[in-house]
C-alpha cells in the first residue's frame, strides 16, 4: 500500500491535477512545438500561484541591457509592473523583465532528450539556460538576512541561519522541467532507465546550476551538499558549499507536486530588493548621467 503524504496527500494531488491539465491542453494543442508546452505550464502556474506573482514567457534583463533566459519567468507584478503590450493572461508574446523583479525561471521542455553529444543533448542545453539566467540575476544588489526593508538596514546578523538555505534573501531560482524523457533515440523508457540515466549523467559543478530538475512523472534531481560526513539535501544549488552535487530521486507520480510545492516555498521565502528607479530617472532626466549612490 502506497503511503499517504502530509495534508491529505497534498503533493500527490498536486501532481495528479497537473497531469490532468496537461492531458486536456495536449488534446487541444498536441504539443508539437516547444512554445505550446511552455504556454501550458504558464496556464497551470497561473491557476496555482497567487495573483501577486506575474507569469510570462521571455527574458530577464539587467540595467546594461544584457538578457538571459527564453522560457517562463515568475516575477513580482505588484511592485514591478511591466508595460504590457499584450492582454493579461496571454502568453504568446515574450516580455523582458528586470532582474530586480524576478523570483524564478522555468526552462520547460516537452521532451528532455539525453545524449552523449552536448550539441543534441536537451538536458545540457536546459542546464546552460538556467545557469545563464542565474548568472545575470546574481548581479542584482543582494538582500541580506537581517534586512528589514529594501531601503532600511538593521544592524546585527543571524548567526544560526540554516546552512541549507542561500546566504542572501533574493537568490535567483531556476527549474528545468521535462514532461517526457528520451535517451539517445529511445523514447519508450522505464522509470528505472530514466533514473539510471540521471544518476550517471555527468553534470559540471557550477554554482549557478538549476535548483531542481524534473524528468517526467517519476524522476527528478535535487541538489545536495556534504556537512561533514552527512549528505544534506537542499532546496537551492548553494554557492557557499564546495562539496555539492545532485541527488537523483525517484518518486512515482509525485514530481509535478514536488515542483509546485518547492516553487511555492521559494517565492514565499525570497525577499526581492529595490528597483534602481532613482538611477533610471536620473539617466532619463539629465544629459550627463551621474549616479546618486542611493
N, C-alpha and C positions, 0 to 999 in steps of 0.2 A: 504494500500500500504506500502510495507516494505521500510524503509528509506535507502538512499544511504550513504555510509561512505566516508571518506576523500580519495582524489586522485582516483576518479573514482571507488569507492567501492573496493579499493585495498585489504583490509583484506578478504572480501568475495571471491574475485577472487583467492587469495592465497589458501583459504580453498578448493575451488572447484577444483583447479588444483591438490592439494594433494589427494583429494578423487578420482579423475580420475586416477592418477598414481597408487594409491593403488589397485584400481579395476583391472587395467591392470596387475600389478605384481601378484595379487592374482590369476588371471586366469592362470598364469604360475606355481606358487609355492603352491597355496592353503593355505598357512599359517598354515600348520598342526603342524609345530614346531616353538618354540619361535624364533630361530635363523633366520628363513626366514622373519619374520616381522621386526626384527632388521635390517637385510640387506636391506629390502625395505626402511626403514626410512633413512638409510645411503645414499642410492641412491638419495632419494628426497633431503636430505640436501646437497649432492654434487652438485646437479643442482641449488640449491638456494644460497649457501654461496660462497663468493669469494675464489679463489684458495689459498690465504694465510692461510686459516683455514683448517688444516688437520682433517680428519674424519676417525675414526677407531672403531672397537669393541675391548674391552679389559679392562684393569685395569689401575688405576693410582698407582704410586709407589713413596715412599719417599726415602730419602738418606739412610735410615736404612734398606731398603728392604721391608717395610710394604706396603701392597697393599689394595685396596678397589675398589668397582665397578665391574661390569661384563657385561655391555652393551655398550653404544655408548659414545665415548669421542670426544670432539672438542678441538683441540689444535693448537698452533702456529707452523706450519710446516716450515715457513720461518726461524725463529730464533732458533727453537729447532727441527732439523731434527731427525728422528728416523732411526735406521738401519733396513730397511725393508727387510725381507726375502720373502715378497710376493709382487706381482706387484701392482703398484699404482692403486687405484680404485677397488681393490679386498677386500672384507670384510669378507671372510670365516674364516680366521685365526685371532687370537686375539693378540694384542700387549700390551706392558707395557709402559706407558707414564709418565715421571717425573712430579710430581705435579706442579713444577715451570712453566711448559709449557701448563697447562690446562686452558681452558676457561670455559667449561661446560660439564655436564654429563647428558645423557638422558637414563632413565630407560623405555624401551619400552615393552609394553605388548599387544598382540593381544586381549586378554580378561582380563579385570580388574575385578576380582571376589571380591565381598564384602560379608564377612560373619562375624558372631559374634566370631568365633574361630580364634585367631591370627595365628594359625598354618596353616590354609587353606585360610586365607584372603590375596589375592594377593595385595590389596591396602596397607595393613600393611607391607607386605614384601617389596614392592616397596619403601615405605617411608623410611624403615630401610636402604635399599641400598643407597638411596640418602643421608641420614644422615651420614652413614659411609664414603661416598665419600667426603662430605663437611668437615667432621671432620679431615680427613687426609690432605686435601688440605689447611686447615687453619693453618697447621704447617709451611707453607712457609713464608718467610720474607714478611711482609706487605709493600705494596706500598702506601705511604700517598698521600693526595690530592695535596699538593704543590710540590711534587717531579717531577722535570723536566725530569730526565733521571734515569734509574736504577742504574747508577754509580755516579751520581752527585746530591747532595741535595741542595735545595734552601730554604733559611730561610723564615719565615713567615707562617701564616696559613690563610685559607679561612674561615672566621667566618660565612658567610652567605650560606654555602653549604646546599642544600636541605636536609631536615630531612627524606625524603622518599628514600634516597639512602644510601648504606653502607658507613661506615667511612673509609674504605680502598678502593683503586682503583683496587685491584686484588682479589676480593672475588671469591669463587667458586660458580657457578650457576648450579642448579640441577632441572631437569624436570622429572615428572612421566607422561607418556602418555599411555593411553589405547584406542584401537580402538573400542572395544566392552565392554559392562558392563554387569555383571551378579550379581544378588543379591541372595545369597543362591543358590538354584538350578533353579531359574527362569531366563531365558535368554531373553524372549520377554518382553521388558520393555518400558514404555512410557518415554518421556523426563522428565515429572514431577516426575515420580517414581525415576528416577536416581537423579534428583535434590534434592528430599527429603532425599534420602539415603546419599548423600554427606553432606547435611546440618546437618543431625543428627548423622553423623559418629563422634565418639569421637577420636580426634587426640591429642596426648600428645603435650604440648608446649615444643619443643626442638629447641634451637637456630640454629640447622643445618637442620631443616625441608626443604623439597623441596620448590623451589620458584614458582612453577607452577604445577598444576595437571590438565591434560586433560582427560576427561571421555567421550569418544565418540564425535560425531559431534556437540553436542548442550550444553554440560555441562563442567564446569571447576571450579577449586578452585584457588583463588589468595590470597596472604597474605594481611593483613591489620593491622593497629595499631591505637591506640587512641591518639589524640593530644588534651588534654583537654576533651571536650565533643564530639569532632568531630571524626568520623571514617575515616581514610585515607587509601586508597588502595595503595599498593606499588608493585614494580617490583621484590623485593627480600624479603625473610623472614628475617627481620632485627634482628641482635643480640643485638642492642643497645636500643631496645624498650622492655619493660617488659609487657605492656598491648597490646598483639598482638594475632593474630589468623588467621583463614581463612574465606574468604567470598565466599560462593557458588554462582557462576554465571550461568546464563542460556541465551545463545545466539544461536539461530538456525543457523546452517550452517556457523559458524564463528570460531570454536575452533582451527582448524589447522592453520588458518590465524593468530589468536591471538598468538599461539605458535611460528610461524615463525617470526612474527613481533617483539615479545618480545625478541626472541633469537637474531635477527639482532641488536636490540638496545644494548643488553648486550655485545655481542662480540665486538661491536664497542666502547662501553664505557669502558670496562675493560682494564687496563694497566698492563701487566704482568711485574714481576720483573726480576732479573738476575738469570741465572743458576749458581750454585756454581762450575763453571768449575775449578777455582783455587784449591779448595779443592779436586775435583776429580783427577786433575793432580798430586797434591802433594801426595795424598794417593797412587796413582799408581807408582809414581816415587821413593819414598823413603821407606826404610824398616820400619822406625818408623814414623807414621803419626803425624804431628804437624800442627794444623790449623793455617793459616796465619792471620786469623781475618779480611780479606778484606771485 
